[in-house]
Amino acid sequence: MIPVYVFEGKRTKILLPLFALLAVCSIQILPTLGVVHLFDWDEINFAEVAREMVISGDYSVVQIGFRPFWEKPPLFFWMQALSMKMFGINEFAARFPNFISSVITLFSIYLVGSSLRNVRFALIWVALYFGSLLPNFYFHTGLIDPWYNLFSFLGFYFFWEARNRIHFCIYSGLFLGLAILTKGPAVLLIFFISLAIAWLIGYRKIIPSFPCVIALIFSLLAAGGSWFLYLILTGHSDVVFEFIRYQWRLFSTADAGHRGVWYYHFLVLLIGCFPASVFSIKKLFSKSDCDGFSTWMKILFWVNLLIFTLVKTKILHYSSLCYFPLTFLAADYLMQPDISRKLQKSGFLKILLQIIFWLLVAVLLLLPALILFLQYAPAVAERLPGIFFQQMLQMPVEWGVLDFLPALILAAMGEFGILKLIREGKISGLLWLHFAVIATIFSLSFTIIPKIEMYSQGKLVAFFRKVSATGTPVRTFYFKSYADLFYANVTSDSVGRNFTPAEYTSINTPLKFAVTKLDHVNKMQKEFPDFKLDSVAGGYAFYHSKINR
């Protein structure tokens, strides 16, 4: 007999869905984790923090280049460090925590959906989340956001369900605190603005009693503030102050290379959360809801989206907390009693679904086709702007018929599912469409993505791996990278970073190797004549020091 689990008064079979989700995630995610190198900047940045924790044994202060790093709290890095203890310091270990996140996230969606509605709703919600592009893709990465989104959503869910029950307020505060300990205090701003809006529009019963508020605050501070308090008590208050200043700078100014138009995140969610985004639109803009939780999710969606629309720094995953409410509302739309008729009659939905779908297919088809064309038409490639980009495309990367497989998978299975949805009104078409997205991301991990990585940083990573065998310091000049730390296996004794320019040519400076992009070769030769050019490859120039150290 399968054990059962009591979740909000409803008996939910626990082992069968858990093992089913574990099997699905294992098949679709696990084989992809170590296929390509970590990508600069964020993936390598986070993995390097964890690597430095492992080799230094210092798990309390977050470091990059063995110097304090105040951009992120440590919880996700602790997960990566534990993974590296288990699997070694490599790409698989850096991304493995998000595999765990995928199973827990989908299982949480199943339990919450079953509690709020029924098992059918829960399964549709799971399919929408796992079968949409970016929510699925992030589970394959070494980025913080899957865990941050999960903790934040659970904090919102338990707060809604609290109804003056202290233990639920404790759960809410705990998960909100874990979200803070994962990524920072932005979730508090989103939470309190959402709470104020809910109160203003009439959901005043959402405000818990005073004892519940105290319990929530206590658990939030215990989970989210413990690390910051520890830093202050151990003499690292400067890290806390710099962390606060950095968070403010993200909101008030645009980081170089991360600017964007004001509607940036609207497009990211519309295209990146396909197909769930299409089914959520009518719910997002409707005035009536079947219950208060739908309104609570709508508030979470709009508050998060509008905050990061106002934030000047535009990064793809800043709006990723919207994935939970967006997919919930899409499931809500698809659970309507007359949904088959609505799917057949909704001209707007049909058109938008087909436009985004064929846009994605076209991108997957044109990308390998365009690169193949540029490889066989060097005269055209030489006219592209920037010598770095020109040289990068001259890399001997082999493209073939298999690289068109992701587009063909998406086109065949996806269109079949869409036609079943919009012509026959059958929800089974949704499963075909989602399976097409899942299979496409899986095939991309073995075809196009490794080739893109070879173009963007293949020679760079290969050089750092070669240097790591010598145990000597290396540094990038005139461009930002964390690959020189992670892949050169830098230690605290050979870090070679944060010297002033004059010190790089000093006889006492241990730096022996350097890298720059081809755009900066003349500048490198002028400012650092003691470095000799060794080779040029993949858009990069590689140097060694002429000083005999």
C-alpha positions as CSV (number, residue, x, y, z in Angstrom):
1,M,0.0,0.0,0.0
2,I,1.3,3.4,-1.0
3,P,1.9,5.7,2.0
4,V,-0.2,8.8,2.1
5,Y,0.6,12.3,3.1
6,V,-1.8,14.8,4.7
7,F,-1.4,18.2,3.1
8,E,-3.9,20.9,4.1
9,G,-6.5,18.4,5.0
10,K,-6.4,16.4,1.8
11,R,-4.9,13.0,1.5
12,T,-2.4,13.1,-1.3
13,K,-0.5,10.0,-2.4
14,I,3.1,10.9,-2.1
15,L,5.4,8.2,-3.3
16,L,4.0,7.6,-6.8
17,P,4.1,11.3,-8.0
18,L,7.5,11.9,-6.3
19,F,9.1,8.9,-8.0
20,A,7.5,9.8,-11.3
21,L,8.8,13.3,-11.1
22,L,12.3,12.1,-10.0
23,A,12.4,9.7,-13.0
24,V,11.3,12.4,-15.5
25,C,13.8,14.9,-14.2
26,S,16.6,12.3,-14.1
27,I,16.0,11.4,-17.7
28,Q,15.7,15.0,-19.0
29,I,18.2,16.9,-16.8
30,L,20.9,14.7,-15.3
31,P,22.5,13.7,-18.6
32,T,22.9,17.3,-19.6
33,L,24.6,18.7,-16.5
34,G,28.2,18.0,-17.5
35,V,28.0,18.3,-21.3
36,V,29.3,21.8,-21.7
37,H,31.7,24.1,-19.7
38,L,30.1,26.6,-17.3
39,F,29.3,29.8,-19.0
40,D,30.7,33.2,-18.0
41,W,29.7,35.2,-16.1
42,D,27.2,33.9,-13.6
43,E,27.6,30.2,-13.8
44,I,31.4,30.3,-13.4
45,N,31.1,33.1,-10.8
46,F,28.8,31.0,-8.6
47,A,30.8,27.8,-9.1
48,E,34.0,29.6,-8.3
49,V,32.6,30.9,-5.0
50,A,31.8,27.3,-4.1
51,R,35.2,26.0,-5.3
52,E,37.0,28.6,-3.1
53,M,34.8,27.5,-0.1
54,V,35.9,23.9,-0.7
55,I,39.6,24.5,-1.1
56,S,39.9,27.2,1.6
57,G,37.6,25.5,4.1
58,D,36.0,28.9,4.8
59,Y,32.2,28.6,4.4
60,S,31.2,31.7,6.3
61,V,32.6,34.5,4.1
62,V,31.6,34.5,0.4
63,Q,34.8,35.0,-1.7
64,I,35.9,35.5,-5.3
65,G,39.6,35.5,-6.0
66,F,39.9,34.8,-2.3
67,R,38.6,38.2,-1.5
68,P,35.2,39.1,0.0
69,F,32.4,39.0,-2.5
70,W,29.3,40.8,-1.4
71,E,26.9,40.4,-4.3
72,K,25.1,37.3,-3.1
73,P,24.4,35.5,0.2
74,P,25.9,32.0,0.7
75,L,23.0,29.4,0.7
76,F,23.2,28.4,-2.9
77,F,27.0,28.3,-2.7
78,W,26.8,26.0,0.3
79,M,24.7,23.6,-1.9
80,Q,27.3,23.8,-4.7
81,A,30.1,23.2,-2.3
82,L,28.4,20.1,-0.8
83,S,27.8,18.9,-4.4
84,M,31.5,19.4,-5.2
85,K,32.5,17.5,-2.1
86,M,30.4,14.6,-3.5
87,F,31.2,14.7,-7.2
88,G,34.4,16.7,-7.4
89,I,35.0,20.3,-8.7
90,N,33.4,20.1,-12.1
91,E,30.4,21.3,-14.2
92,F,28.2,18.4,-13.1
93,A,28.7,19.2,-9.4
94,A,28.1,23.0,-10.0
95,R,24.7,22.3,-11.7
96,F,23.6,19.3,-9.6
97,P,21.8,21.4,-7.0
98,N,19.3,22.6,-9.6
99,F,18.5,19.0,-10.5
100,I,17.5,18.6,-6.9
101,S,15.6,21.9,-7.2
102,S,13.7,20.6,-10.2
103,V,12.3,17.5,-8.3
104,I,11.4,19.6,-5.2
105,T,9.8,22.4,-7.3
106,L,7.6,20.1,-9.4
107,F,6.6,18.0,-6.3
108,S,5.8,21.2,-4.4
109,I,3.6,22.4,-7.4
110,Y,1.9,19.0,-7.3
111,L,1.2,19.2,-3.6
112,V,0.1,22.9,-3.7
113,G,-2.1,22.3,-6.8
114,S,-3.7,19.3,-5.3
115,S,-4.4,21.2,-2.1
116,L,-5.8,24.3,-3.8
117,R,-7.8,22.5,-6.5
118,N,-7.4,18.8,-7.4
119,V,-4.9,16.3,-8.8
120,R,-5.9,17.1,-12.4
121,F,-5.2,20.8,-11.9
122,A,-1.9,19.9,-10.2
123,L,-0.7,17.7,-13.1
124,I,-1.6,20.4,-15.6
125,W,0.3,23.0,-13.6
126,V,3.3,20.6,-13.3
127,A,3.2,20.1,-17.1
128,L,3.0,23.8,-17.8
129,Y,6.0,24.6,-15.5
130,F,8.3,21.8,-16.7
131,G,7.1,22.1,-20.3
132,S,7.8,25.8,-20.7
133,L,11.1,27.0,-22.1
134,L,12.9,29.1,-19.5
135,P,11.5,27.3,-16.4
136,N,12.8,24.0,-17.8
137,F,16.0,25.4,-19.1
138,Y,17.1,26.9,-15.7
139,F,17.0,23.5,-14.1
140,H,19.9,22.6,-16.4
141,T,22.1,25.5,-15.2
142,G,24.3,26.4,-12.2
143,L,22.3,29.6,-11.5
144,I,20.7,30.6,-8.3
145,D,17.2,31.4,-9.5
146,P,15.5,28.0,-9.3
147,W,16.0,27.8,-5.6
148,Y,15.3,31.5,-5.0
149,N,12.0,31.2,-6.9
150,L,11.0,28.0,-5.0
151,F,11.7,29.5,-1.6
152,S,9.9,32.8,-2.5
153,F,6.8,31.1,-3.9
154,L,6.5,28.8,-0.8
155,G,6.8,31.9,1.4
156,F,3.9,33.5,-0.5
157,Y,1.8,30.3,-0.5
158,F,2.1,29.5,3.2
159,F,1.4,33.2,4.1
160,W,-1.9,33.0,2.1
161,E,-2.8,29.7,3.8
162,A,-1.9,30.9,7.3
163,R,-5.4,32.2,8.3
164,N,-4.0,33.0,11.8
165,R,-2.3,29.6,12.2
166,I,1.0,30.3,13.7
167,H,2.8,27.3,12.3
168,F,1.9,28.4,8.7
169,C,3.3,31.9,9.5
170,I,6.5,30.3,10.7
171,Y,6.7,28.3,7.4
172,S,6.1,31.5,5.4
173,G,8.8,33.4,7.3
174,L,11.2,30.4,7.1
175,F,10.9,30.2,3.3
176,L,11.1,34.0,2.8
177,G,14.2,34.0,4.9
178,L,15.7,31.2,2.9
179,A,15.0,33.2,-0.3
180,I,16.9,36.1,1.3
181,L,19.8,33.8,2.2
182,T,19.8,32.6,-1.4
183,K,19.7,35.7,-3.4
184,G,19.1,38.8,-1.3
185,P,16.4,41.1,0.1
186,A,14.5,41.8,-3.1
187,V,11.9,39.2,-2.1
188,L,11.0,41.3,1.0
189,L,10.2,44.3,-1.2
190,I,8.1,42.1,-3.5
191,F,6.3,40.5,-0.5
192,F,5.4,43.8,1.3
193,I,4.3,45.6,-1.8
194,S,2.1,42.5,-2.7
195,L,0.7,42.5,0.8
196,A,-0.1,46.2,0.7
197,I,-1.9,45.8,-2.7
198,A,-3.9,42.8,-1.5
199,W,-5.0,44.8,1.6
200,L,-6.0,47.8,-0.5
201,I,-8.1,45.9,-2.9
202,G,-10.1,44.3,-0.1
203,Y,-8.3,41.1,0.9
204,R,-7.9,42.3,4.4
205,K,-8.4,38.8,5.9
206,I,-4.9,38.1,4.6
207,I,-3.3,40.1,7.4
208,P,-2.7,37.6,10.2
209,S,-3.1,38.2,13.9
210,F,-0.3,39.9,16.0
211,P,1.1,36.7,17.4
212,C,1.3,35.2,13.8
213,V,3.1,38.4,12.6
214,I,5.6,38.0,15.4
215,A,6.1,34.3,14.6
216,L,6.6,35.2,10.9
217,I,9.1,38.0,11.6
218,F,11.0,35.7,14.1
219,S,11.4,32.8,11.6
220,L,12.2,35.2,8.8
221,L,15.0,36.9,10.8
222,A,16.3,33.5,12.0
223,A,16.5,32.1,8.5
224,G,17.4,35.2,6.5
225,G,19.3,37.2,9.0
226,S,21.5,34.6,10.7
227,W,24.4,34.8,8.3
228,F,24.4,38.6,8.2
229,L,24.4,38.7,12.0
230,Y,27.2,36.2,12.1
231,L,29.3,38.4,9.8
232,I,28.8,41.4,12.0
233,L,29.6,39.5,15.2
234,T,32.8,38.1,13.6
235,G,34.1,41.5,12.4
236,H,32.9,41.3,8.8
237,S,30.4,44.1,9.0
238,D,32.1,45.8,5.9
239,V,30.8,42.8,3.8
240,V,27.2,43.4,5.0
241,F,27.4,47.2,4.2
242,E,28.9,46.5,0.8
243,F,26.2,43.9,0.1
244,I,23.5,46.5,0.9
245,R,25.2,49.1,-1.3
246,Y,25.4,46.6,-4.1
247,Q,21.7,45.8,-3.9
248,W,20.8,49.5,-4.1
249,R,23.1,50.0,-7.0
250,L,21.3,47.2,-8.9
251,F,18.0,48.9,-8.5
252,S,19.2,52.5,-9.2
253,T,21.8,52.1,-12.0
254,A,22.3,49.8,-15.0
255,D,25.3,47.5,-14.9
256,A,27.5,47.7,-18.0
257,G,26.3,45.2,-20.6
258,H,23.0,44.7,-18.9
259,R,20.9,47.6,-20.2
260,G,17.6,47.1,-22.0
261,V,14.3,48.5,-23.2
262,W,11.6,49.0,-20.6
263,Y,9.5,46.2,-22.0
264,Y,12.4,43.7,-21.9
265,H,10.9,41.4,-19.3
266,F,7.5,41.5,-20.9
267,L,9.1,39.9,-24.0
268,V,11.2,37.6,-21.9
269,L,8.1,36.1,-20.2
270,L,6.0,36.0,-23.3
271,I,8.5,34.1,-25.4
272,G,10.6,32.5,-22.7
273,C,7.7,31.0,-20.9
274,F,6.0,29.7,-24.0
275,P,3.6,27.9,-24.1
276,A,2.3,28.7,-20.6
277,S,2.6,32.5,-21.3
278,V,-0.1,32.3,-24.0
279,F,-2.6,30.5,-21.9
280,S,-2.0,32.8,-18.9
281,I,-2.8,36.1,-20.7
282,K,-6.5,36.2,-20.3
283,K,-6.3,35.3,-16.6
284,L,-3.6,38.0,-16.1
285,F,-5.8,40.7,-17.5
286,S,-9.2,39.4,-16.2
287,K,-11.0,41.1,-13.3
288,S,-12.8,38.1,-11.9
289,D,-11.2,35.1,-10.3
290,C,-12.6,31.8,-8.9
291,D,-10.8,32.4,-5.6
292,G,-8.5,34.7,-3.7
293,F,-5.3,32.7,-4.4
294,S,-5.6,33.4,-8.1
295,T,-5.7,37.1,-7.2
296,W,-2.7,36.6,-4.8
297,M,-0.8,35.0,-7.7
298,K,-1.8,37.8,-10.1
299,I,-0.5,40.4,-7.6
300,L,2.8,38.5,-7.2
301,F,3.2,38.4,-11.0
302,W,2.6,42.1,-11.6
303,V,4.6,43.4,-8.7
304,N,7.6,41.3,-9.6
305,L,7.4,42.2,-13.3
306,L,6.9,45.9,-12.7
307,I,9.7,46.2,-10.1
308,F,12.2,44.7,-12.5
309,T,10.8,46.7,-15.4
310,L,11.7,49.8,-13.3
311,V,15.1,48.4,-12.3
312,K,17.7,49.7,-14.8
313,T,19.8,46.5,-14.9
314,K,18.1,44.1,-17.3
315,I,19.1,40.4,-16.9
316,L,17.1,37.5,-18.2
317,H,16.4,35.8,-14.9
318,Y,15.4,38.9,-12.9
319,S,11.7,38.2,-13.8
320,S,12.0,34.5,-13.2
321,L,9.8,34.6,-10.0
322,C,7.0,35.3,-12.4
323,Y,7.2,31.7,-13.6
324,F,5.1,30.3,-10.6
325,P,2.1,32.7,-10.9
326,L,2.2,32.7,-14.7
327,T,2.0,28.9,-14.9
328,F,-0.6,28.7,-12.1
329,L,-2.8,31.1,-14.0
330,A,-2.3,29.2,-17.2
331,A,-3.4,26.1,-15.5
332,D,-6.4,28.0,-14.1
333,Y,-7.4,29.0,-17.6
334,L,-7.1,25.5,-18.9
335,M,-9.2,24.0,-16.1
336,Q,-12.4,25.9,-17.2
337,P,-15.4,23.6,-17.8
338,D,-15.9,24.8,-21.4
339,I,-12.2,25.1,-22.2
340,S,-12.5,22.9,-25.4
341,R,-14.9,25.3,-26.9
342,K,-12.9,28.3,-25.9
343,L,-9.7,26.9,-27.3
344,Q,-11.4,26.3,-30.7
345,K,-13.0,29.7,-30.8
346,S,-10.3,32.0,-29.4
347,G,-8.8,33.6,-32.5
348,F,-6.4,35.7,-30.5
349,L,-5.0,32.6,-28.7
350,K,-4.6,30.6,-31.9
351,I,-2.7,33.4,-33.7
352,L,-0.4,34.2,-30.8
353,L,0.3,30.5,-30.2
354,Q,1.3,30.0,-33.8
355,I,3.3,33.2,-34.1
356,I,5.5,32.5,-31.1
357,F,5.8,28.8,-31.9
358,W,7.0,29.3,-35.5
359,L,9.3,32.2,-34.4
360,L,11.0,29.7,-32.1
361,V,11.2,27.1,-34.8
362,A,12.7,29.7,-37.2
363,V,15.4,30.7,-34.8
364,L,16.4,27.1,-34.2
365,L,16.5,26.5,-38.0
366,L,18.3,29.7,-38.9
367,L,21.0,29.7,-36.3
368,P,22.9,26.6,-37.6
369,A,22.1,27.6,-41.2
370,L,23.5,31.1,-40.7
371,I,26.7,29.9,-39.0
372,L,27.2,27.3,-41.8
373,F,26.7,30.1,-44.4
374,L,29.3,32.3,-42.6
375,Q,31.8,29.5,-42.4
376,Y,31.5,28.8,-46.2
377,A,31.4,32.6,-47.0
378,P,34.4,34.1,-45.2
379,A,34.2,37.2,-47.3
380,V,30.8,37.9,-45.7
381,A,32.0,37.0,-42.2
382,E,34.9,39.5,-42.5
383,R,32.4,42.3,-42.9
384,L,30.8,41.6,-39.5
385,P,31.6,44.3,-36.9
386,G,34.4,43.6,-34.4
387,I,37.5,41.5,-35.0
388,F,36.7,39.4,-32.0
389,F,33.3,38.3,-33.5
390,Q,35.0,37.7,-36.9
391,Q,37.7,35.5,-35.5
392,M,35.3,33.7,-33.2
393,L,33.3,32.5,-36.2
394,Q,36.4,31.2,-37.8
395,M,36.7,28.5,-35.1
396,P,36.8,25.0,-36.7
397,V,33.5,23.9,-35.2
398,E,31.7,21.2,-37.2
399,W,28.0,21.7,-37.9
400,G,25.9,19.0,-39.5
401,V,22.4,17.6,-40.1
402,L,21.9,16.7,-36.4
403,D,22.1,20.4,-35.5
404,F,18.7,20.9,-37.2
405,L,17.2,18.2,-35.0
406,P,15.9,20.5,-32.2
407,A,14.0,22.6,-34.7
408,L,12.6,19.5,-36.4
409,I,11.5,18.0,-33.1
410,L,9.8,21.2,-32.0
411,A,8.1,21.7,-35.4
412,A,6.8,18.2,-35.7
413,M,5.6,17.4,-32.2
414,G,4.8,20.9,-31.2
415,E,2.6,21.7,-34.3
416,F,0.8,18.4,-33.8
417,G,0.0,19.4,-30.2
418,I,-1.1,22.9,-31.2
419,L,-3.5,21.5,-33.8
420,K,-5.1,19.2,-31.3
421,L,-5.6,22.1,-29.0
422,I,-7.0,24.7,-31.3
423,R,-8.9,22.5,-33.8
424,E,-10.2,19.7,-31.6
425,G,-10.0,21.5,-28.3
426,K,-8.3,18.5,-26.7
427,I,-6.0,19.1,-23.6
428,S,-4.0,16.1,-24.7
429,G,-2.5,18.4,-27.3
430,L,-1.0,20.4,-24.4
431,L,1.0,17.3,-23.4
432,W,2.4,16.9,-27.0
433,L,3.4,20.6,-27.0
434,H,5.1,20.4,-23.7
435,F,6.8,17.1,-24.6
436,A,8.1,18.9,-27.7
437,V,9.6,21.7,-25.6
438,I,11.2,19.2,-23.2
439,A,12.7,17.1,-26.0
440,T,13.9,20.2,-27.8
441,I,15.8,21.5,-24.7
442,F,17.3,18.1,-24.2
443,S,18.5,17.9,-27.8
444,L,19.8,21.4,-27.7
445,S,22.0,20.4,-24.8
446,F,23.9,17.9,-27.1
447,T,23.8,19.8,-30.4
448,I,23.7,23.6,-30.6
449,I,24.6,24.7,-27.0
450,P,28.0,22.9,-27.0
451,K,28.9,24.5,-30.3
452,I,27.9,28.0,-29.1
453,E,30.0,27.5,-26.0
454,M,33.0,26.5,-28.2
455,Y,32.6,29.8,-30.1
456,S,32.1,32.0,-27.1
457,Q,34.8,30.6,-24.7
458,G,36.1,27.3,-26.0
459,K,39.7,28.4,-26.6
460,L,39.6,30.5,-23.5
461,V,38.7,27.6,-21.2
462,A,41.2,25.3,-23.0
463,F,44.0,27.8,-22.3
464,F,43.1,28.1,-18.6
465,R,43.0,24.3,-18.3
466,K,46.4,24.1,-19.8
467,V,47.7,26.9,-17.5
468,S,46.2,25.1,-14.4
469,A,48.7,22.2,-14.9
470,T,51.6,24.7,-14.4
471,G,50.3,26.1,-11.2
472,T,51.1,29.6,-12.3
473,P,48.9,32.7,-12.2
474,V,46.9,34.0,-15.2
475,R,44.6,37.0,-15.7
476,T,42.3,38.4,-18.2
477,F,42.9,42.0,-19.4
478,Y,40.2,44.5,-20.6
479,F,37.3,42.1,-20.3
480,K,35.5,40.5,-17.4
481,S,35.7,36.8,-16.7
482,Y,35.7,34.3,-13.9
483,A,37.0,31.5,-16.1
484,D,40.6,32.3,-15.2
485,L,39.9,31.5,-11.6
486,F,37.8,28.4,-12.0
487,Y,39.4,26.7,-14.9
488,A,43.0,27.7,-14.1
489,N,42.4,26.2,-10.6
490,V,43.7,29.3,-9.0
491,T,44.7,29.1,-5.3
492,S,45.0,31.9,-2.7
493,D,48.8,31.8,-3.2
494,S,48.6,32.3,-7.0
495,V,45.5,34.4,-7.5
496,G,47.2,37.1,-9.5
497,R,44.2,39.4,-9.4
498,N,43.5,42.9,-8.1
499,F,47.0,44.2,-8.7
500,T,47.4,47.8,-9.9
501,P,48.4,48.0,-13.6
502,A,52.0,49.1,-12.7
503,E,52.4,46.0,-10.6
504,Y,51.8,43.6,-13.5
505,T,55.2,44.2,-14.9
506,S,56.9,44.3,-11.5
507,I,59.6,41.6,-11.0
508,N,57.8,40.6,-7.8
509,T,54.4,40.1,-9.4
510,P,53.8,36.4,-9.8
511,L,51.6,36.8,-12.9
512,K,53.0,34.8,-15.8
513,F,50.1,34.4,-18.3
514,A,47.5,36.8,-19.6
515,V,44.6,36.9,-22.1
516,T,42.8,39.6,-23.9
517,K,40.3,39.8,-26.8
518,L,41.7,40.6,-30.2
519,D,40.0,44.0,-30.1
520,H,42.5,45.0,-27.4
521,V,45.8,43.7,-28.8
522,N,47.3,47.1,-29.6
523,K,46.3,48.4,-26.2
524,M,47.9,45.4,-24.5
525,Q,51.2,45.8,-26.4
526,K,51.3,49.5,-25.6
527,E,50.5,49.3,-21.9
528,F,52.2,45.9,-21.0
529,P,55.2,45.5,-23.3
530,D,56.7,42.8,-20.9
531,F,54.0,40.4,-22.1
532,K,54.8,38.5,-25.3
533,L,52.0,37.3,-27.6
534,D,52.0,33.5,-27.9
535,S,49.0,32.7,-30.0
536,V,45.7,33.9,-31.3
537,A,42.6,31.7,-31.4
538,G,38.8,32.0,-31.1
539,G,38.9,35.8,-30.9
540,Y,41.4,35.8,-28.0
541,A,45.1,36.6,-27.8
542,F,47.2,34.6,-25.3
543,Y,50.4,36.0,-23.7
544,H,53.2,35.0,-21.4
545,S,55.4,37.3,-19.3
546,K,58.9,38.0,-20.7
547,I,60.2,38.7,-17.2
548,N,62.1,35.7,-15.8
549,R,60.4,35.2,-12.4
